[in-house]
Amino acid sequence: MWGKRVVAIVLVSMMVASYAVAALGQMQTQSRKIHMGVNNSGGGGGPMLTGALFDFSELEKSLLPQSPAFAGDLTVDKYKISLLWGGGGFGGSGRLRFGGQGWNGEWTIAYPSESKAFNQATLTIEGGGFLMDYLLMGSSRLSLSLGTVIGGTDITLTLDNKFPTSSWSEIVKGPKSLELTRSYFMIEPYLALQLKLTSFMGIRVSAGYLFQTSFDDWQLQDETKIKNGPLKTMTAPVFNVMLFFGK
């Protein structure tokens, strides 16, 4: 599936791209000048926290008649912010840097289904992709860049019947869990500001917009296709904060 595959290769693509661009930079003459005050080539990476303003209303309405609400992790004014944890990094020489990043988040709510087959719903989002970052301007401590992340995500909805104890005869009466997954192509353009706190550590803050679209249907664990499911597309403003280690 898109997201799981991409997350697995994010670190590899990040390292390969970083070393390739760094090697190319070393082949250039030491006297090469970078204009407009851009002088902080190099690379690095670190852990990242993402806040996204997802709209799950279409999915919530599909879980009738209860329509449970995935409320997010934070509420600012009327906006529900979902938090995702991940990491990433990049490297290069000059203005253009390459790398990757990945993230995941999970939210669990009560879901008393009409048939009473389930009483809990869990929504999981995981994904990542290849990162391209263009340095607009900066100094040895502060820089501004424009970039994009291109990759994929998986959204998984798990419906469970959680109960403290039960007999064997109750357990085998029917399924106690149902898992549905949908895969998406993803692109996230962003604008980032990076501040170096020390010679090897800094904070990178970015704001962007996440576009996700699916070319496939929802699937069960045995890859059975489920037609006419919700969330064909999914978009959201996103904000990232990364603790950055590197040059």
C-alpha positions as CSV (number, residue, x, y, z in Angstrom):
1,M,0.0,0.0,0.0
2,W,1.2,3.5,-0.8
3,G,1.8,4.9,2.6
4,K,3.5,1.9,4.2
5,R,5.8,1.5,1.2
6,V,6.7,5.2,1.2
7,V,7.5,5.3,4.9
8,A,9.8,2.3,4.5
9,I,11.8,4.0,1.8
10,V,11.8,7.6,3.1
11,L,15.1,7.2,5.1
12,V,16.8,5.4,2.2
13,S,15.8,8.0,-0.3
14,M,16.8,10.8,2.1
15,M,20.2,9.4,2.6
16,V,20.9,8.6,-1.0
17,A,19.8,12.0,-2.2
18,S,21.7,13.8,0.5
19,Y,25.0,12.0,-0.2
20,A,24.6,12.3,-4.0
21,V,24.1,16.1,-3.8
22,A,26.8,16.5,-1.2
23,A,29.2,14.6,-3.4
24,L,28.3,16.8,-6.4
25,G,28.9,19.9,-4.2
26,Q,32.4,18.7,-3.3
27,M,33.3,18.4,-6.9
28,Q,32.6,22.1,-7.4
29,T,35.4,24.6,-6.9
30,Q,35.8,26.0,-3.5
31,S,35.7,29.5,-4.9
32,R,32.1,29.1,-6.2
33,K,30.0,32.0,-4.9
34,I,26.3,31.8,-3.9
35,H,24.5,35.0,-4.5
36,M,21.7,36.8,-2.5
37,G,23.3,36.0,0.8
38,V,22.7,32.2,0.6
39,N,25.5,30.5,2.3
40,N,24.1,27.7,4.5
41,S,24.5,24.6,2.3
42,G,24.7,21.2,4.0
43,G,22.0,19.1,5.5
44,G,20.6,17.2,8.4
45,G,17.3,16.2,9.9
46,G,15.4,15.2,13.1
47,P,12.1,14.5,14.7
48,M,9.0,16.4,13.5
49,L,5.6,17.3,14.9
50,T,2.8,18.0,12.4
51,G,-0.5,19.7,13.0
52,A,-3.2,19.2,10.3
53,L,-6.7,20.6,9.9
54,F,-8.3,17.5,8.6
55,D,-12.0,17.4,7.7
56,F,-13.3,13.9,8.6
57,S,-17.0,14.9,8.3
58,E,-17.6,12.8,5.2
59,L,-16.2,9.7,6.9
60,E,-18.1,10.5,10.1
61,K,-21.4,10.8,8.2
62,S,-20.8,7.4,6.5
63,L,-20.8,5.8,10.0
64,L,-24.5,6.3,10.5
65,P,-26.6,6.5,12.5
66,Q,-24.3,7.5,15.3
67,S,-21.9,9.7,13.2
68,P,-19.1,9.7,15.8
69,A,-16.7,12.6,15.6
70,F,-12.9,12.4,15.3
71,A,-12.4,15.6,17.3
72,G,-8.6,15.9,16.8
73,D,-6.0,16.4,19.5
74,L,-6.3,20.2,20.0
75,T,-9.0,22.8,19.4
76,V,-8.0,26.4,18.7
77,D,-11.1,28.6,18.4
78,K,-13.4,26.5,16.1
79,Y,-10.5,24.6,14.4
80,K,-9.8,21.0,15.3
81,I,-6.1,20.2,14.9
82,S,-4.9,16.6,14.5
83,L,-1.3,15.9,15.6
84,L,1.0,13.5,13.7
85,W,4.5,12.5,14.7
86,G,7.4,11.7,12.4
87,G,10.7,13.0,11.1
88,G,12.8,13.8,8.1
89,G,15.8,15.5,6.7
90,F,17.6,16.7,3.5
91,G,21.0,17.6,2.2
92,G,22.7,19.4,-0.6
93,S,25.1,22.1,-1.7
94,G,23.9,25.5,-2.8
95,R,20.2,26.3,-3.2
96,L,18.7,23.0,-4.0
97,R,18.4,20.2,-1.4
98,F,16.8,16.8,-1.5
99,G,15.6,14.4,1.2
100,G,12.5,12.9,2.6
101,Q,10.0,12.9,5.5
102,G,7.4,10.6,7.0
103,W,4.7,10.8,9.7
104,N,1.8,9.0,11.3
105,G,-1.1,9.7,13.6
106,E,-3.9,7.6,15.3
107,W,-7.2,8.6,16.9
108,T,-9.6,6.3,18.8
109,I,-13.2,7.1,19.7
110,A,-16.3,5.3,21.0
111,Y,-18.5,3.9,18.3
112,P,-21.7,2.2,19.4
113,S,-22.8,0.8,16.0
114,E,-26.5,0.2,15.3
115,S,-26.0,-3.6,15.1
116,K,-23.9,-3.5,18.3
117,A,-21.2,-5.5,16.5
118,F,-18.7,-2.8,17.3
119,N,-18.1,-0.2,20.0
120,Q,-14.8,1.4,19.1
121,A,-13.4,3.1,16.0
122,T,-9.7,3.8,15.3
123,L,-8.5,6.0,12.5
124,T,-4.8,5.8,11.4
125,I,-3.0,8.0,8.9
126,E,0.6,7.2,7.9
127,G,2.7,8.3,5.0
128,G,5.6,10.2,3.7
129,G,7.6,11.0,0.5
130,F,10.5,12.5,-1.3
131,L,11.4,16.1,-0.4
132,M,12.7,18.8,-2.7
133,D,13.7,22.1,-1.0
134,Y,14.8,25.3,-2.7
135,L,16.7,27.9,-0.6
136,L,15.4,31.4,-1.3
137,M,17.6,33.4,1.0
138,G,19.4,33.2,4.3
139,S,22.5,33.6,6.4
140,S,24.5,31.3,8.7
141,R,21.7,31.3,11.3
142,L,18.4,32.0,9.5
143,S,17.1,30.8,6.2
144,L,13.9,30.8,4.1
145,S,13.1,28.0,1.7
146,L,10.3,26.8,-0.6
147,G,9.7,23.1,-1.3
148,T,7.4,20.2,-1.8
149,V,7.0,16.6,-0.6
150,I,5.7,14.0,-3.1
151,G,4.7,10.5,-2.0
152,G,1.8,8.6,-0.6
153,T,-0.4,7.9,2.4
154,D,-2.5,5.2,3.8
155,I,-5.7,5.9,5.8
156,T,-7.0,2.9,7.9
157,L,-10.3,2.7,9.7
158,T,-10.5,-0.1,12.3
159,L,-13.8,-1.0,13.9
160,D,-13.5,-3.1,17.1
161,N,-15.7,-4.8,19.6
162,K,-13.8,-4.3,22.9
163,F,-15.0,-6.1,25.9
164,P,-13.3,-7.1,29.2
165,T,-14.0,-10.9,29.2
166,S,-16.0,-13.3,27.1
167,S,-16.4,-17.0,26.5
168,W,-15.1,-19.0,23.6
169,S,-18.7,-19.4,22.2
170,E,-19.2,-15.6,22.2
171,I,-15.8,-15.0,20.5
172,V,-16.5,-17.4,17.6
173,K,-20.0,-16.1,16.8
174,G,-18.7,-13.4,14.5
175,P,-15.9,-11.0,13.7
176,K,-14.8,-8.7,16.5
177,S,-12.7,-6.4,14.3
178,L,-13.0,-4.9,10.8
179,E,-10.1,-3.1,9.1
180,L,-10.5,-0.9,6.0
181,T,-7.6,0.8,4.2
182,R,-7.4,3.4,1.4
183,S,-4.2,4.5,-0.3
184,Y,-3.5,8.0,-1.6
185,F,-1.1,9.9,-3.8
186,M,0.1,12.9,-1.9
187,I,1.8,16.2,-2.6
188,E,2.5,18.9,0.0
189,P,3.9,22.3,-1.1
190,Y,5.3,24.3,1.8
191,L,7.3,27.4,2.9
192,A,9.8,26.8,5.6
193,L,11.8,29.0,8.0
194,Q,14.9,27.5,9.7
195,L,16.7,29.0,12.7
196,K,20.1,27.7,13.9
197,L,20.4,27.7,17.7
198,T,23.9,26.3,17.8
199,S,26.5,25.1,15.3
200,F,24.7,21.7,15.0
201,M,21.1,22.2,16.1
202,G,18.2,24.4,15.1
203,I,14.4,24.7,14.7
204,R,12.7,24.4,11.3
205,V,9.1,25.6,11.0
206,S,7.0,25.2,7.9
207,A,3.5,25.8,6.7
208,G,1.9,24.1,3.7
209,Y,-1.1,22.5,2.1
210,L,-1.6,18.7,1.9
211,F,-3.3,17.4,-1.2
212,Q,-4.3,13.7,-1.2
213,T,-6.3,11.8,-3.9
214,S,-7.0,8.1,-4.2
215,F,-7.0,6.1,-7.4
216,D,-8.3,3.0,-5.6
217,D,-11.2,1.9,-3.4
218,W,-11.2,1.0,0.2
219,Q,-9.9,-2.5,0.9
220,L,-10.4,-5.2,3.5
221,Q,-7.4,-7.0,4.9
222,D,-7.7,-9.7,2.2
223,E,-7.7,-6.9,-0.5
224,T,-11.4,-7.2,-1.2
225,K,-12.5,-3.9,-2.8
226,I,-15.2,-1.9,-1.2
227,K,-17.0,0.4,-3.6
228,N,-18.5,3.9,-3.0
229,G,-16.6,4.6,0.2
230,P,-15.9,8.1,1.6
231,L,-12.9,10.3,1.3
232,K,-11.9,10.0,-2.4
233,T,-9.9,13.1,-1.8
234,M,-8.6,14.7,1.3
235,T,-6.9,18.0,1.8
236,A,-5.7,20.1,4.8
237,P,-3.5,23.0,5.8
238,V,-0.5,21.6,7.7
239,F,2.1,23.1,10.0
240,N,5.4,21.3,10.9
241,V,7.9,21.9,13.6
242,M,11.2,20.0,13.4
243,L,14.1,19.9,15.8
244,F,16.9,19.9,13.3
245,F,20.4,18.4,13.7
246,G,23.0,19.1,11.1
247,K,24.9,21.8,9.3
